[in-house]
Amino acid sequence: MKNLCSVHKLKKVQILHRYHIIIEYVGTNFNGFQIQRKGKTVQKFIQSIISKILKEKVTIVASGRTDSGVHATGQSAHFDITKRINNINKLIQSLNFFLNKKLVSIKEIKKKNINFHSRYSAKERIYKYLILNRLAPPSIDLNRVLHIRKKLDLNIMKKGANKLLGTHDFSTFRASNCYSTSPIRTLKKIIITKRDETVMIKFRSKSFLRNQVRSMVGCLILLGQKKWNLKKFQKIFKSKKRKLCAPPASSQGLYLDRVIY
């Protein structure tokens, strides 16, 4: 009798299909990516559209959260469903018909092994920060770049960035409401470039503390504006004191660029 019950239970087990999605969005009108009690979030919006089209309740799991106003060109997430998707291209078109009205797009959908996890399988994350460095304020890129009128000294900014490379205690750049168990992180690469009037700073690491990237950018900007010298920059970094850190750079210039697996 027990064996029959066991067989009966096994028959009820559902096979789940896991799908990996790459998302692009303008974060200006969202209260961040992760679902919250109040406010519009990217996750809630995408889940509602996917669930509606697939006619199945869907929960998406992202590689990480982005705060209010932060954008993404390559946010990574996954979801599980009970039915296999037969036509992925058609699904992408259907989703984007609704999503793009709020400047959200699904760039890719790929079938994955059930062991794949968008957050825990990630090997590296790349963030970029855009600064429009000119006298005139942005029009086309309004809320998508940080505007700085005074010309930045990129050479000293690059020297400051080099001080951040490697494994360190990044407490200076850590938000007070960061829940990470350790402030130790390894920054693998920082690249600072300028094309026409736009300065781009790229950061590459396995993971970041909350507000770490924006806080580092805030300090690098003070270097570039020559309000700080390199000695002061390094002293504040090594102090591990959040109160000495420059104000975090505005969220409008920050993008989750890519997640590497």
Contacts in CASP RR format, 6 or more apart in sequence:
PFRMAT RR
TARGET T0000
AUTHOR 0000-0000-0000
METHOD contacts of the structure
MODEL  1
MKNLCSVHKLKKVQILHRYHIIIEYVGTNFNGFQIQRKGKTVQKFIQSII
SKILKEKVTIVASGRTDSGVHATGQSAHFDITKRINNINKLIQSLNFFLN
KKLVSIKEIKKKNINFHSRYSAKERIYKYLILNRLAPPSIDLNRVLHIRK
KLDLNIMKKGANKLLGTHDFSTFRASNCYSTSPIRTLKKIIITKRDETVM
IKFRSKSFLRNQVRSMVGCLILLGQKKWNLKKFQKIFKSKKRKLCAPPAS
SQGLYLDRVIY
14 82 0 8 1.000
15 82 0 8 1.000
16 80 0 8 1.000
16 81 0 8 1.000
16 82 0 8 1.000
16 114 0 8 1.000
17 80 0 8 1.000
17 81 0 8 1.000
17 82 0 8 1.000
17 83 0 8 1.000
17 84 0 8 1.000
17 85 0 8 1.000
17 111 0 8 1.000
18 78 0 8 1.000
18 79 0 8 1.000
18 80 0 8 1.000
18 111 0 8 1.000
18 112 0 8 1.000
18 113 0 8 1.000
18 114 0 8 1.000
18 116 0 8 1.000
19 78 0 8 1.000
19 79 0 8 1.000
19 80 0 8 1.000
19 81 0 8 1.000
19 85 0 8 1.000
19 109 0 8 1.000
19 110 0 8 1.000
19 111 0 8 1.000
19 112 0 8 1.000
20 76 0 8 1.000
20 77 0 8 1.000
20 78 0 8 1.000
20 108 0 8 1.000
20 109 0 8 1.000
20 110 0 8 1.000
20 111 0 8 1.000
20 112 0 8 1.000
20 116 0 8 1.000
20 118 0 8 1.000
21 60 0 8 1.000
21 76 0 8 1.000
21 77 0 8 1.000
21 78 0 8 1.000
21 79 0 8 1.000
21 106 0 8 1.000
21 108 0 8 1.000
21 109 0 8 1.000
21 110 0 8 1.000
22 74 0 8 1.000
22 75 0 8 1.000
22 76 0 8 1.000
22 106 0 8 1.000
22 107 0 8 1.000
22 108 0 8 1.000
23 42 0 8 1.000
23 46 0 8 1.000
23 72 0 8 1.000
23 74 0 8 1.000
23 75 0 8 1.000
23 76 0 8 1.000
23 77 0 8 1.000
23 104 0 8 1.000
23 105 0 8 1.000
23 106 0 8 1.000
23 107 0 8 1.000
24 72 0 8 1.000
24 73 0 8 1.000
24 74 0 8 1.000
24 75 0 8 1.000
24 104 0 8 1.000
24 105 0 8 1.000
24 107 0 8 1.000
25 42 0 8 1.000
25 71 0 8 1.000
25 72 0 8 1.000
25 75 0 8 1.000
25 103 0 8 1.000
25 104 0 8 1.000
25 105 0 8 1.000
26 71 0 8 1.000
26 103 0 8 1.000
26 104 0 8 1.000
26 143 0 8 1.000
26 144 0 8 1.000
27 42 0 8 1.000
27 66 0 8 1.000
27 68 0 8 1.000
27 69 0 8 1.000
27 70 0 8 1.000
27 71 0 8 1.000
27 72 0 8 1.000
27 103 0 8 1.000
28 69 0 8 1.000
28 71 0 8 1.000
28 103 0 8 1.000
28 143 0 8 1.000
28 144 0 8 1.000
28 252 0 8 1.000
29 40 0 8 1.000
29 102 0 8 1.000
29 103 0 8 1.000
30 40 0 8 1.000
30 41 0 8 1.000
30 42 0 8 1.000
30 45 0 8 1.000
30 68 0 8 1.000
30 69 0 8 1.000
31 38 0 8 1.000
31 39 0 8 1.000
31 40 0 8 1.000
31 41 0 8 1.000
31 68 0 8 1.000
32 41 0 8 1.000
32 42 0 8 1.000
32 65 0 8 1.000
32 66 0 8 1.000
32 67 0 8 1.000
32 68 0 8 1.000
32 69 0 8 1.000
32 70 0 8 1.000
33 41 0 8 1.000
33 42 0 8 1.000
33 43 0 8 1.000
33 62 0 8 1.000
33 64 0 8 1.000
33 65 0 8 1.000
33 66 0 8 1.000
33 70 0 8 1.000
33 72 0 8 1.000
33 75 0 8 1.000
34 41 0 8 1.000
34 43 0 8 1.000
34 62 0 8 1.000
34 64 0 8 1.000
34 65 0 8 1.000
35 41 0 8 1.000
35 43 0 8 1.000
35 44 0 8 1.000
35 47 0 8 1.000
42 66 0 8 1.000
42 75 0 8 1.000
42 104 0 8 1.000
43 60 0 8 1.000
43 62 0 8 1.000
45 99 0 8 1.000
45 102 0 8 1.000
45 104 0 8 1.000
46 60 0 8 1.000
46 77 0 8 1.000
46 99 0 8 1.000
46 104 0 8 1.000
46 106 0 8 1.000
47 58 0 8 1.000
47 59 0 8 1.000
47 60 0 8 1.000
49 95 0 8 1.000
49 98 0 8 1.000
49 99 0 8 1.000
50 58 0 8 1.000
50 60 0 8 1.000
50 79 0 8 1.000
50 95 0 8 1.000
51 57 0 8 1.000
51 58 0 8 1.000
52 98 0 8 1.000
53 91 0 8 1.000
53 94 0 8 1.000
53 95 0 8 1.000
53 98 0 8 1.000
54 81 0 8 1.000
54 83 0 8 1.000
54 91 0 8 1.000
56 81 0 8 1.000
56 82 0 8 1.000
56 83 0 8 1.000
58 79 0 8 1.000
58 80 0 8 1.000
58 81 0 8 1.000
59 79 0 8 1.000
59 80 0 8 1.000
60 77 0 8 1.000
60 78 0 8 1.000
60 79 0 8 1.000
61 77 0 8 1.000
61 78 0 8 1.000
61 79 0 8 1.000
61 117 0 8 1.000
61 118 0 8 1.000
61 119 0 8 1.000
62 75 0 8 1.000
62 76 0 8 1.000
62 77 0 8 1.000
62 118 0 8 1.000
62 119 0 8 1.000
63 75 0 8 1.000
63 76 0 8 1.000
63 77 0 8 1.000
63 118 0 8 1.000
63 119 0 8 1.000
63 122 0 8 1.000
63 125 0 8 1.000
63 256 0 8 1.000
63 259 0 8 1.000
64 75 0 8 1.000
64 119 0 8 1.000
64 125 0 8 1.000
64 256 0 8 1.000
66 72 0 8 1.000
66 75 0 8 1.000
66 254 0 8 1.000
66 256 0 8 1.000
67 210 0 8 1.000
67 211 0 8 1.000
67 251 0 8 1.000
68 251 0 8 1.000
69 143 0 8 1.000
69 251 0 8 1.000
69 252 0 8 1.000
70 251 0 8 1.000
70 253 0 8 1.000
70 254 0 8 1.000
70 255 0 8 1.000
70 256 0 8 1.000
71 144 0 8 1.000
71 253 0 8 1.000
71 254 0 8 1.000
71 255 0 8 1.000
71 256 0 8 1.000
72 255 0 8 1.000
72 256 0 8 1.000
72 257 0 8 1.000
73 255 0 8 1.000
73 256 0 8 1.000
73 257 0 8 1.000
73 258 0 8 1.000
74 107 0 8 1.000
74 256 0 8 1.000
74 257 0 8 1.000
74 258 0 8 1.000
74 259 0 8 1.000
75 256 0 8 1.000
75 259 0 8 1.000
76 118 0 8 1.000
76 122 0 8 1.000
76 259 0 8 1.000
76 261 0 8 1.000
77 118 0 8 1.000
78 112 0 8 1.000
78 116 0 8 1.000
78 117 0 8 1.000
78 118 0 8 1.000
80 114 0 8 1.000
84 111 0 8 1.000
85 91 0 8 1.000
85 109 0 8 1.000
85 111 0 8 1.000
88 109 0 8 1.000
88 110 0 8 1.000
88 111 0 8 1.000
91 109 0 8 1.000
92 106 0 8 1.000
92 108 0 8 1.000
92 109 0 8 1.000
95 106 0 8 1.000
96 105 0 8 1.000
96 106 0 8 1.000
99 105 0 8 1.000
99 106 0 8 1.000
116 261 0 8 1.000
118 259 0 8 1.000
121 261 0 8 1.000
122 206 0 8 1.000
122 207 0 8 1.000
122 259 0 8 1.000
122 260 0 8 1.000
122 261 0 8 1.000
123 206 0 8 1.000
123 260 0 8 1.000
123 261 0 8 1.000
124 188 0 8 1.000
124 204 0 8 1.000
124 205 0 8 1.000
124 206 0 8 1.000
124 259 0 8 1.000
124 260 0 8 1.000
125 204 0 8 1.000
125 205 0 8 1.000
125 206 0 8 1.000
125 207 0 8 1.000
125 208 0 8 1.000
125 256 0 8 1.000
125 258 0 8 1.000
125 259 0 8 1.000
125 260 0 8 1.000
126 202 0 8 1.000
126 203 0 8 1.000
126 204 0 8 1.000
126 256 0 8 1.000
126 257 0 8 1.000
126 258 0 8 1.000
126 259 0 8 1.000
126 260 0 8 1.000
127 202 0 8 1.000
127 203 0 8 1.000
127 208 0 8 1.000
127 213 0 8 1.000
127 254 0 8 1.000
127 255 0 8 1.000
127 256 0 8 1.000
127 257 0 8 1.000
128 200 0 8 1.000
128 201 0 8 1.000
128 202 0 8 1.000
128 203 0 8 1.000
128 254 0 8 1.000
128 255 0 8 1.000
128 257 0 8 1.000
129 146 0 8 1.000
129 200 0 8 1.000
129 201 0 8 1.000
129 202 0 8 1.000
129 203 0 8 1.000
129 213 0 8 1.000
129 214 0 8 1.000
129 217 0 8 1.000
129 249 0 8 1.000
129 253 0 8 1.000
129 254 0 8 1.000
129 255 0 8 1.000
130 141 0 8 1.000
130 144 0 8 1.000
130 145 0 8 1.000
130 146 0 8 1.000
130 198 0 8 1.000
130 199 0 8 1.000
130 200 0 8 1.000
130 253 0 8 1.000
130 255 0 8 1.000
131 145 0 8 1.000
131 146 0 8 1.000
131 147 0 8 1.000
131 148 0 8 1.000
131 152 0 8 1.000
131 198 0 8 1.000
131 199 0 8 1.000
131 200 0 8 1.000
131 201 0 8 1.000
131 221 0 8 1.000
131 253 0 8 1.000
132 138 0 8 1.000
132 141 0 8 1.000
132 145 0 8 1.000
132 146 0 8 1.000
132 147 0 8 1.000
132 148 0 8 1.000
132 197 0 8 1.000
132 198 0 8 1.000
133 148 0 8 1.000
133 151 0 8 1.000
133 152 0 8 1.000
133 194 0 8 1.000
133 197 0 8 1.000
133 198 0 8 1.000
133 199 0 8 1.000
134 147 0 8 1.000
134 149 0 8 1.000
134 197 0 8 1.000
135 149 0 8 1.000
137 147 0 8 1.000
138 144 0 8 1.000
138 145 0 8 1.000
138 147 0 8 1.000
143 252 0 8 1.000
144 252 0 8 1.000
144 253 0 8 1.000
145 198 0 8 1.000
145 252 0 8 1.000
145 253 0 8 1.000
146 249 0 8 1.000
146 250 0 8 1.000
146 252 0 8 1.000
146 253 0 8 1.000
148 221 0 8 1.000
148 225 0 8 1.000
150 225 0 8 1.000
152 199 0 8 1.000
152 221 0 8 1.000
152 224 0 8 1.000
152 225 0 8 1.000
153 223 0 8 1.000
153 224 0 8 1.000
153 225 0 8 1.000
153 226 0 8 1.000
154 192 0 8 1.000
154 194 0 8 1.000
154 199 0 8 1.000
154 224 0 8 1.000
156 223 0 8 1.000
156 224 0 8 1.000
156 226 0 8 1.000
156 230 0 8 1.000
157 192 0 8 1.000
157 201 0 8 1.000
157 220 0 8 1.000
157 221 0 8 1.000
157 223 0 8 1.000
157 224 0 8 1.000
158 192 0 8 1.000
159 230 0 8 1.000
160 220 0 8 1.000
160 223 0 8 1.000
160 230 0 8 1.000
160 233 0 8 1.000
160 234 0 8 1.000
161 190 0 8 1.000
161 192 0 8 1.000
161 201 0 8 1.000
161 220 0 8 1.000
162 190 0 8 1.000
163 230 0 8 1.000
163 233 0 8 1.000
163 234 0 8 1.000
163 237 0 8 1.000
164 187 0 8 1.000
164 190 0 8 1.000
164 216 0 8 1.000
164 237 0 8 1.000
165 187 0 8 1.000
165 188 0 8 1.000
165 189 0 8 1.000
165 190 0 8 1.000
166 186 0 8 1.000
166 187 0 8 1.000
166 188 0 8 1.000
167 184 0 8 1.000
167 185 0 8 1.000
167 186 0 8 1.000
168 184 0 8 1.000
168 185 0 8 1.000
168 187 0 8 1.000
168 237 0 8 1.000
169 183 0 8 1.000
169 184 0 8 1.000
169 240 0 8 1.000
170 183 0 8 1.000
170 184 0 8 1.000
170 185 0 8 1.000
170 209 0 8 1.000
170 212 0 8 1.000
171 183 0 8 1.000
171 240 0 8 1.000
171 241 0 8 1.000
171 242 0 8 1.000
172 215 0 8 1.000
172 236 0 8 1.000
172 237 0 8 1.000
172 238 0 8 1.000
172 239 0 8 1.000
172 240 0 8 1.000
172 241 0 8 1.000
172 242 0 8 1.000
172 244 0 8 1.000
172 245 0 8 1.000
173 209 0 8 1.000
173 211 0 8 1.000
173 212 0 8 1.000
173 215 0 8 1.000
173 216 0 8 1.000
173 219 0 8 1.000
173 237 0 8 1.000
173 242 0 8 1.000
173 245 0 8 1.000
174 180 0 8 1.000
174 183 0 8 1.000
174 209 0 8 1.000
174 210 0 8 1.000
174 211 0 8 1.000
174 212 0 8 1.000
174 215 0 8 1.000
174 242 0 8 1.000
175 209 0 8 1.000
175 210 0 8 1.000
175 211 0 8 1.000
175 212 0 8 1.000
175 215 0 8 1.000
175 242 0 8 1.000
175 248 0 8 1.000
176 242 0 8 1.000
177 210 0 8 1.000
178 209 0 8 1.000
178 210 0 8 1.000
178 211 0 8 1.000
179 210 0 8 1.000
180 209 0 8 1.000
180 210 0 8 1.000
183 209 0 8 1.000
183 240 0 8 1.000
185 205 0 8 1.000
185 206 0 8 1.000
185 207 0 8 1.000
185 208 0 8 1.000
185 209 0 8 1.000
185 212 0 8 1.000
186 205 0 8 1.000
186 206 0 8 1.000
187 203 0 8 1.000
187 204 0 8 1.000
187 205 0 8 1.000
188 204 0 8 1.000
188 205 0 8 1.000
188 206 0 8 1.000
189 202 0 8 1.000
189 203 0 8 1.000
189 204 0 8 1.000
190 201 0 8 1.000
190 202 0 8 1.000
190 203 0 8 1.000
190 204 0 8 1.000
191 200 0 8 1.000
191 201 0 8 1.000
191 202 0 8 1.000
192 199 0 8 1.000
192 200 0 8 1.000
192 201 0 8 1.000
192 202 0 8 1.000
192 220 0 8 1.000
193 199 0 8 1.000
193 200 0 8 1.000
194 200 0 8 1.000
201 217 0 8 1.000
201 220 0 8 1.000
202 257 0 8 1.000
203 213 0 8 1.000
203 216 0 8 1.000
211 248 0 8 1.000
213 254 0 8 1.000
214 248 0 8 1.000
214 249 0 8 1.000
214 250 0 8 1.000
214 251 0 8 1.000
214 254 0 8 1.000
215 245 0 8 1.000
215 246 0 8 1.000
215 248 0 8 1.000
215 249 0 8 1.000
217 248 0 8 1.000
217 249 0 8 1.000
217 254 0 8 1.000
218 246 0 8 1.000
218 247 0 8 1.000
218 248 0 8 1.000
218 249 0 8 1.000
219 228 0 8 1.000
219 233 0 8 1.000
219 236 0 8 1.000
219 237 0 8 1.000
219 245 0 8 1.000
219 246 0 8 1.000
221 246 0 8 1.000
221 249 0 8 1.000
222 228 0 8 1.000
222 233 0 8 1.000
222 246 0 8 1.000
223 229 0 8 1.000
223 230 0 8 1.000
223 233 0 8 1.000
228 236 0 8 1.000
228 246 0 8 1.000
236 244 0 8 1.000
236 245 0 8 1.000
END
